[in-house]
């Protein structure tokens, strides 16, 4: 029976005093923790908890039994990642990510994400659920960036010893006013990004316009059976608001690695590092809720 991964409502925060220390739950968290006085009114979101680089998230489902741990990959800014009631859903707070052009790079890129610490086993079959809200109006508006993409969810492979990091096998992103699905795969034991691209083992699929979705939660579900060869019967089905909008079953969808993928949620904007002049915006804010795996 597959583990039901915890809902991302962040019921408990575990604080790490140092990398080598054991995990100790923080008790008596103040639910109305206020941001520092120099922050703007927008950043003084009520009922939020800042997630710093020295914290882990412990998420618990309704039973309080199953847990899963995420690690923040984001600048250590007060606004980068926080729990927020501004766009609560199902009676649960959202997780708010913010990324700014002048934020320092994390892992060689502009990102504000959280990542699963423990990778999956290879060739797993799971359905990944997550609700995403792109803000509409005000200074959080999800502005159209005509020539640039923003990854909102990605599943990254874990390279084998001696192997370099590559582009992720699977990612949901926005590009201009469109949703895009990025897919890459390689059956060879040693993968490089240049080889994947030169062999045509990378595709992009259009998932429709995002303009009418801004200001509301879009319910996404990705049913995936991972596989780097057709003989492994890979599956990739994408659902938006309960409707199947893409079926790539039979298409290889990952790299040939000893470990499976790690899911990441949050904002990654490579253009601000690689081609900063191509982007016309300076800030991104995105809200997530109901994140779980079955």
Helices and strands as residue ranges (DSSP letters): E 12-15, E 24-25, E 55-60, E 67-74, E 81-89, E 92-100, E 111-116, E 125-134, G 138-140, E 149-156, E 170-175, E 178-184, H 193-198, E 202-209, G 211-213, E 217-225, G 230-232, E 235-240, E 243-247, E 262-268, H 271-274, G 276-278, E 283-293
